Amino acid sequence: MPQVDDGPESGETLRRKLDPELPLGVFDSGLGGLTVVREIAAALPRERIIYLGDTARVPYGARSPATVVRYAQGCARALVREGIKALVVACNTVSAVALDVLRAELDLPVLGVIEPGARAAVAASARLRIGVLGTVGTISSGAYPRAVLTVSTRAEVSAHAAPLLVPLAEEGWLDGEVPRLAVRRYLEPLAAAEVDVVVLGCTHYPLLRATIEHEAREMIGAHVRVVDSAHATASELAALLHDRGLLATREGPGEIDLLVTDRPRSFGEMTARFLGGPAREVRVIDL
Amino acid sequence: MPQVDDGPESGETLRRKLDPELPLGVFDSGLGGLTVVREIAAALPRERIIYLGDTARVPYGARSPATVVRYAQGCARALVREGIKALVVACNTVSAVALDVLRAELDLPVLGVIEPGARAAVAASARLRIGVLGTVGTISSGAYPRAVLTVSTRAEVSAHAAPLLVPLAEEGWLDGEVPRLAVRRYLEPLAAAEVDVVVLGCTHYPLLRATIEHEAREMIGAHVRVVDSAHATASELAALLHDRGLLATREGPGEIDLLVTDRPRSFGEMTARFLGGPAREVRVIDL
């Protein structure tokens, strides 16, 4: 039987040619995803990044899956209209319930934060006992256990919601007694499950990393490792852009454009806290 | 000059005749307003109540005033379509920024929670030094100081945002070290201002009342009074319905219908916590 040439039916040739000089699109329900932007900017300093924070509808964490999918589609389409070469879903809740829909709908690479986080967790865990903290939405979706099991069927996952950590991070209560006691309460079931890795399954949690790391060491032991999905996602994004020939080549440092759907009252302070550096200019868009 | 009869130009005769057997409409950004419903049901046990929680867009507390006004109009119109005789805005953030717009737009009595709370605070304060805790939106609107000053120009108001109290109430962490330490931190500026009344300026806070009361007594003194806007609002609503001849007269206990714009994952548990009694049936509507 004759070999058929790769015609226009082939997925590879149908794939739109993407311009490596286009920016990366990153979105989150609010400003938490800026911790992912920070890691991307560190790993890929030449890339331009357009960040969209859906601050008018934050937080997604407690919403129904159907609502999260609808909101995520709105965010993704708005970024595609801006012209991007790849999309990073810098939100664990959206990555948990809407990634497949976005991948089916969009003709460009789409990366979530859960799969990279799960892979990094398995790599870091000697005993394959992995603890995850996240929002109610992320945890009740079961996305982390599922993602871990696709990497290692022998791994055991203890995943628990920690709803108070987002408001603590937003309030800037990053150390001291209140965050310490809240973190300890949320780590209790993970300590009981004898995990040796704690995954920060929410983009806000890196702000509380020092407290989480300190308490986890005290409650679980000095061997415990804290894994940050944001860092793992930036590494996988760099590899993906390289593999597909999509790395920006122009000289000079990249830029970060900030879009929001509502200007929160504490916006400047929050961007400084999440992204580092001074408060930034921002464009408000309607979805 | 001859006396002109009250013609159709008179505001009083132009006012639509409202049916006392219609239900009361109550809305909030989420489920916190159920603490107000609870007080209304206690004060007016014969009234039917339709409650709308805009759970798809909760929380309003950190959103811009323009967005809050737009959301509030959507909620109010949805309740008016259901057929109501009066509207209670059971949300401090909306009462702070959108009450005038709603009153101008709607042809029925509209009651917020801030004015009743401010009147109750002045009545309870011997030294006319009043402390208020609320969301960022409520506090930065300046609505409580303004409302207090319309009651007493001699009163001094110390109003401070306490963003962590809403997630604490929703998480059900109502006593113990974490809420105790968070409450103490938020009460510090009120204690320094030597207030003798603390207003619970958010519908979630009545759940933390015991902790707030206990810590306020310890930090400020046994004379301090905690004023709950929800309770004050229910009392003023009862007086308003009586004055306008709008009290329901039919026999038997009233009912509470719950509408939400998204079904939050922890809905049943939350209604039980806020409203008391068992979890309730609910209707999901689109605004």
Chai-1 contact restraints between the chains, C-beta under 6 A:
chainA,res_idxA,chainB,res_idxB,connection_type,confidence,min_distance_angstrom,max_distance_angstrom,comment,restraint_id
A,A56,B,T67,contact,1.0,0.0,6.0,A-B,restraint_1
A,A62,B,P264,contact,1.0,0.0,6.0,A-B,restraint_2
A,A62,B,R265,contact,1.0,0.0,6.0,A-B,restraint_3
A,R63,B,D262,contact,1.0,0.0,6.0,A-B,restraint_4
A,S64,B,D262,contact,1.0,0.0,6.0,A-B,restraint_5
A,S64,B,R263,contact,1.0,0.0,6.0,A-B,restraint_6
A,T67,B,D262,contact,1.0,0.0,6.0,A-B,restraint_7
A,V136,B,R265,contact,1.0,0.0,6.0,A-B,restraint_8
A,S140,B,R265,contact,1.0,0.0,6.0,A-B,restraint_9
A,P163,B,E171,contact,1.0,0.0,6.0,A-B,restraint_10
A,L164,B,P167,contact,1.0,0.0,6.0,A-B,restraint_11
A,L164,B,E171,contact,1.0,0.0,6.0,A-B,restraint_12
A,P167,B,L164,contact,1.0,0.0,6.0,A-B,restraint_13
A,P167,B,P167,contact,1.0,0.0,6.0,A-B,restraint_14
A,E171,B,P163,contact,1.0,0.0,6.0,A-B,restraint_15
A,E171,B,L164,contact,1.0,0.0,6.0,A-B,restraint_16
A,E177,B,L181,contact,1.0,0.0,6.0,A-B,restraint_17
A,V178,B,L181,contact,1.0,0.0,6.0,A-B,restraint_18
A,V178,B,A182,contact,1.0,0.0,6.0,A-B,restraint_19
A,L181,B,E177,contact,1.0,0.0,6.0,A-B,restraint_20
A,L181,B,V178,contact,1.0,0.0,6.0,A-B,restraint_21
A,A182,B,V178,contact,1.0,0.0,6.0,A-B,restraint_22
A,D262,B,R63,contact,1.0,0.0,6.0,A-B,restraint_23
A,D262,B,S64,contact,1.0,0.0,6.0,A-B,restraint_24
A,D262,B,T67,contact,1.0,0.0,6.0,A-B,restraint_25
A,R263,B,S64,contact,1.0,0.0,6.0,A-B,restraint_26
A,P264,B,A62,contact,1.0,0.0,6.0,A-B,restraint_27
A,R265,B,A62,contact,1.0,0.0,6.0,A-B,restraint_28
A,R265,B,V136,contact,1.0,0.0,6.0,A-B,restraint_29
A,R265,B,S140,contact,1.0,0.0,6.0,A-B,restraint_30
